[in-house]
Amino acid sequence: MTPKTPEQSKTIMTDLVLPSETNPLNNLFGGELLARMDRAASIAARRHSRRIVVTASVNHVAFNRSVPLGSVVTVEAKVSRAFKTSMEVFLDVWIEDRESGIRDKANEAIYTFVAVDETGRPIQVPEIEPETKLEKERYAAALRRKQLSLVLAGKMKPNDATELKALFE
């Protein structure tokens, strides 16, 4: 398989926060933001793998800023690393100021997707070749996150988590 760049999976979804999507404080429901991120991430994973993809996990979500009613919200997703059949997708959420048009990062998340065939069995995906400094940082960190997840799930012995051990040496 020919490796791909994160840019080839880039997905940008922009939408408006409507009254039916807000909580009593007139901010976007967290669950609504999670759903938007899941859709953008699944498109990015599908673009990378060109296969059916399923959400395997939501590894990290940071609700750093609330998203007020009427905000223009942009979710940007890119595959940050591909493993054998799984892909880590990093998401950045931006809020656009209604008057100035200036965009500020509000939230971020990391999802994992698995590519599957028509019967639902995992299928191999292309590797990722990061290009930018940020893509390279996210690529390297993805392996540490995967090893940590495997150790916590009891699927990897801590001594075998070489990337994690390297952090403490």
C-alpha positions as CSV (number, residue, x, y, z in Angstrom):
1,M,0.0,0.0,0.0
2,T,1.2,3.5,-0.8
3,P,1.6,5.7,2.3
4,K,-0.5,8.8,2.5
5,T,0.0,12.2,4.2
6,P,-2.3,13.5,6.9
7,E,-3.3,16.3,4.5
8,Q,-4.9,13.8,2.2
9,S,-7.4,12.9,5.0
10,K,-8.1,16.4,6.0
11,T,-11.8,17.1,6.7
12,I,-13.3,20.5,7.6
13,M,-16.9,20.8,8.7
14,T,-18.3,24.3,9.5
15,D,-21.7,24.8,11.0
16,L,-23.7,27.2,13.1
17,V,-24.8,26.6,16.7
18,L,-28.6,26.7,16.7
19,P,-31.0,27.1,19.7
20,S,-32.1,23.4,19.7
21,E,-28.4,22.3,20.1
22,T,-27.8,24.3,23.3
23,N,-28.0,23.7,27.0
24,P,-29.7,26.1,29.6
25,L,-26.6,28.3,29.5
26,N,-27.1,28.8,25.7
27,N,-23.9,26.8,24.9
28,L,-23.6,23.9,22.6
29,F,-24.3,20.6,24.2
30,G,-21.1,18.6,24.7
31,G,-22.8,15.5,23.1
32,E,-23.7,17.6,20.0
33,L,-20.0,18.6,19.7
34,L,-18.9,14.9,20.2
35,A,-21.3,13.9,17.4
36,R,-19.9,16.6,15.0
37,M,-16.4,15.5,15.8
38,D,-17.3,11.8,15.3
39,R,-18.7,12.6,11.8
40,A,-15.6,14.7,10.8
41,A,-13.2,12.0,12.1
42,S,-15.0,9.2,10.3
43,I,-14.8,11.1,7.0
44,A,-11.1,11.7,7.6
45,A,-10.5,8.0,8.4
46,R,-12.5,6.9,5.4
47,R,-10.5,9.3,3.1
48,H,-7.3,7.8,4.4
49,S,-8.4,4.1,4.2
50,R,-10.9,4.2,1.4
51,R,-12.8,1.6,3.4
52,I,-15.8,1.4,5.8
53,V,-14.7,2.7,9.2
54,V,-16.1,2.3,12.6
55,T,-15.3,4.3,15.8
56,A,-13.2,2.2,18.1
57,S,-12.6,4.7,20.8
58,V,-12.7,8.3,21.9
59,N,-9.3,8.6,23.4
60,H,-9.3,12.2,24.6
61,V,-11.7,15.1,24.6
62,A,-10.8,18.5,26.0
63,F,-13.8,20.9,26.4
64,N,-11.6,23.9,27.0
65,R,-14.1,26.6,26.0
66,S,-17.8,26.7,25.7
67,V,-19.4,27.2,22.3
68,P,-22.1,29.9,22.6
69,L,-25.4,29.9,20.7
70,G,-25.0,31.5,17.2
71,S,-21.3,30.6,17.0
72,V,-19.7,29.5,13.8
73,V,-17.9,26.3,14.7
74,T,-15.3,24.5,12.5
75,V,-14.2,21.0,13.2
76,E,-10.9,20.0,11.5
77,A,-9.9,16.4,11.4
78,K,-6.8,14.6,10.1
79,V,-5.4,11.1,10.5
80,S,-2.4,11.5,12.7
81,R,-1.2,7.9,12.6
82,A,-2.2,4.7,11.0
83,F,-1.4,1.3,12.5
84,K,-2.2,-2.1,11.0
85,T,-6.0,-1.7,10.8
86,S,-6.6,1.3,13.0
87,M,-6.2,5.0,12.6
88,E,-5.8,7.8,15.1
89,V,-7.6,10.9,14.1
90,F,-6.8,14.2,15.8
91,L,-9.5,16.9,15.8
92,D,-9.2,20.7,16.4
93,V,-12.4,22.7,17.1
94,W,-12.4,26.4,16.2
95,I,-14.9,29.1,17.1
96,E,-15.1,32.1,14.8
97,D,-15.8,35.5,16.3
98,R,-19.0,36.8,14.8
99,E,-17.8,40.3,14.4
100,S,-14.1,40.1,13.7
101,G,-14.0,36.8,12.0
102,I,-11.0,35.8,14.1
103,R,-10.8,32.1,14.8
104,D,-9.8,30.7,18.2
105,K,-9.2,27.1,19.1
106,A,-11.8,26.0,21.5
107,N,-11.5,22.3,21.9
108,E,-9.7,19.2,20.7
109,A,-10.1,15.5,20.6
110,I,-8.5,12.2,19.5
111,Y,-10.6,9.4,18.1
112,T,-9.5,5.9,16.9
113,F,-11.2,4.2,14.0
114,V,-10.8,0.8,12.5
115,A,-11.2,0.0,8.8
116,V,-13.4,-3.0,8.0
117,D,-14.5,-5.0,5.0
118,E,-18.1,-5.6,4.0
119,T,-18.4,-8.3,6.6
120,G,-17.1,-6.1,9.5
121,R,-13.6,-7.7,9.7
122,P,-10.7,-5.4,10.2
123,I,-8.7,-4.6,7.1
124,Q,-5.2,-3.2,6.6
125,V,-4.8,0.6,6.0
126,P,-2.0,2.6,4.4
127,E,0.7,4.1,6.6
128,I,1.0,7.8,7.3
129,E,3.9,10.0,6.3
130,P,3.7,13.2,8.3
131,E,5.0,16.4,6.7
132,T,4.7,19.4,9.0
133,K,6.2,19.8,12.5
134,L,2.8,19.5,14.1
135,E,1.9,16.4,12.1
136,K,5.3,14.8,13.1
137,E,4.6,15.6,16.8
138,R,1.1,14.1,16.7
139,Y,2.4,11.1,14.8
140,A,5.1,10.3,17.4
141,A,2.7,10.9,20.3
142,A,0.1,8.5,18.8
143,L,2.3,5.5,19.4
144,R,2.8,6.5,23.1
145,R,-1.0,6.9,23.4
146,K,-1.6,3.5,21.8
147,Q,0.9,1.8,24.1
148,L,-0.6,3.5,27.2
149,S,-4.0,2.3,26.1
150,L,-2.8,-1.2,25.6
151,V,-1.0,-1.3,28.9
152,L,-4.1,0.0,30.7
153,A,-6.3,-2.6,29.0
154,G,-3.9,-5.4,30.0
155,K,-3.1,-6.2,26.4
156,M,0.6,-5.1,26.7
157,K,3.1,-5.5,29.5
158,P,4.5,-2.2,30.8
159,N,8.0,-3.4,30.1
160,D,7.1,-3.8,26.4
161,A,5.9,-0.3,26.1
162,T,9.2,1.1,24.7
163,E,7.9,4.5,23.8
164,L,6.4,5.1,27.2
165,K,9.6,3.8,29.0
166,A,11.7,6.2,26.9
167,L,9.8,9.2,28.4
168,F,11.1,8.3,31.9
169,E,14.7,7.4,31.0
